[in-house]
Amino acid sequence: MVTALLAIPTALLWMIISGSMSLGGFFVGYGLAFAVLYLMKTENIQIHWRKLPDQIAAFCVYIATLLRDIWYSSLDVFKRVIDPNLPLNPGMIAVKTQDDSESDFIAAFSAHGITITPGELVVDFEGNHTMYVHCLDIEASGQSADGAQTKRLNLLRRIEGKTSL
């Protein structure tokens, strides 16, 4: 049931992205979304109708934050590629992913949020508690990693319905 419900907005997003504003485009998007959500085992996500507005708001904030991070990181990587005077200081940092009470959903989407951002890549997990991230600039990433991860985890907990504002 949850998978079928979550596939509807995802199908609408598919229609917008693909530019196929038709009933056929909706069904293609719905089929793809349903398959992906089914494979992700979304039955673990609980929909509480009273929390749904907060979950949707948290999802919108998560997407906006992710897009902002992608934009600024892309500009930073672009500057480093164009200007040979900007230093590359690559390295690995350890980032806390979750505690024992949280699901793999939170760890997976947290890793996705980091990996999709240019200049950073999750390369390994240690259990369910720590992920190792390769960074182009270890100093800059090291300073902002904990704050960004805390914000990301709080938003993902709200999306999952575990906490609210």
C-alpha positions in Angstrom: 0.0 0.0 0.0 2.8 2.4 0.9 4.7 1.6 -2.2 1.6 2.2 -4.4 1.0 5.6 -2.7 4.6 6.8 -2.9 4.7 5.8 -6.6 2.1 8.4 -7.5 4.1 11.6 -6.7 7.2 9.9 -8.1 5.3 9.2 -11.3 4.3 12.9 -11.5 7.9 13.9 -11.0 8.9 11.5 -13.8 6.4 13.2 -16.1 7.9 16.6 -15.3 11.5 15.4 -15.8 10.8 13.4 -18.9 8.6 16.1 -20.5 6.0 13.4 -21.2 2.8 15.0 -19.9 0.4 12.2 -21.0 -1.4 9.3 -19.4 1.2 7.0 -21.0 4.0 9.0 -19.4 2.3 8.7 -16.1 2.0 4.9 -16.3 5.6 4.5 -17.4 6.7 6.7 -14.4 4.3 4.8 -12.1 5.6 1.4 -13.2 9.3 2.5 -12.8 8.6 4.2 -9.4 6.7 1.2 -8.1 9.4 -1.2 -9.1 12.2 0.9 -7.5 10.2 1.5 -4.4 9.3 -2.2 -4.1 13.0 -3.1 -4.4 13.8 -0.5 -1.7 11.3 -2.3 0.6 9.3 0.9 1.4 6.9 -1.1 3.5 9.2 -0.1 6.4 8.2 3.5 5.9 5.2 4.3 7.9 2.7 6.8 6.7 0.9 8.6 9.6 -1.7 10.9 8.1 -1.2 13.5 10.8 2.6 13.5 10.2 2.3 13.5 6.4 2.4 17.3 6.0 5.6 17.4 8.0 7.1 14.4 6.1 6.3 16.2 2.8 7.8 19.4 4.1 10.9 17.6 5.3 11.2 15.9 1.8 11.0 19.3 0.1 13.6 20.8 2.4 15.8 17.7 1.8 15.6 18.1 -1.9 16.2 21.8 -1.8 19.2 21.3 0.5 20.6 18.6 -1.8 20.2 20.8 -4.9 21.9 23.7 -3.1 24.8 21.4 -2.0 25.2 20.0 -5.6 25.2 23.5 -7.0 27.9 24.9 -4.6 30.0 21.7 -4.8 29.9 21.8 -8.6 31.1 25.4 -8.6 33.9 24.5 -6.2 35.0 21.5 -8.3 34.8 23.6 -11.4 37.1 26.3 -9.9 39.6 23.6 -8.8 39.7 22.2 -12.3 40.0 25.6 -14.1 42.5 27.2 -11.6 45.7 25.2 -11.1 46.6 27.4 -8.1 43.7 26.1 -6.0 45.0 23.2 -4.0 43.7 19.7 -4.0 44.0 18.2 -0.6 42.3 14.8 -1.1 41.7 12.4 1.8 39.2 10.3 3.7 37.0 11.3 6.5 34.8 9.2 8.8 31.1 10.3 9.0 28.6 8.8 11.5 25.6 7.4 9.7 23.1 6.2 12.3 22.5 4.6 15.6 21.0 1.2 16.3 17.4 2.4 16.4 17.5 3.7 12.8 16.8 1.9 9.6 19.0 1.2 6.6 16.8 3.7 4.7 18.5 6.6 6.6 22.0 5.3 6.0 21.4 4.7 2.3 19.9 8.1 1.6 22.5 9.8 3.7 25.2 8.1 1.7 23.3 9.0 -1.5 23.2 12.7 -0.4 26.9 12.7 0.0 27.8 10.7 -3.1 25.7 12.7 -5.4 27.5 15.9 -4.3 30.5 16.6 -6.5 33.9 16.3 -4.7 32.8 13.7 -2.2 32.2 10.0 -2.6 31.2 7.4 0.0 33.6 4.5 -0.5 33.0 2.2 2.4 30.7 1.5 5.4 31.9 0.2 8.7 28.8 -1.7 10.1 25.8 0.6 10.2 27.5 3.4 12.1 30.3 4.9 10.1 30.8 5.6 6.4 34.1 6.7 4.9 34.0 9.5 2.5 36.7 10.5 0.0 37.0 14.2 -0.4 38.8 16.5 -2.8 39.5 18.9 0.0 39.7 17.1 3.3 40.0 20.3 5.4 36.9 21.9 3.9 34.9 18.7 4.0 36.1 17.8 7.5 34.9 21.2 8.9 31.4 20.9 7.4 30.8 17.1 7.4 29.3 16.8 10.9 27.0 19.7 10.7 25.7 18.7 7.2 25.3 15.1 8.3 23.3 16.1 11.4 21.0 18.2 9.3 20.7 15.4 6.7 19.9 12.8 9.4 17.3 15.0 11.0 15.5 15.6 7.7 15.6 11.9 6.8 14.2 10.9 10.2 11.3 13.4 9.6 10.8 12.0 6.1 10.6 8.5 7.6 8.1 9.7 10.2 10.3 8.9 13.2 10.5 12.5 14.4 8.7 15.8 13.7 9.4 19.5 14.0 
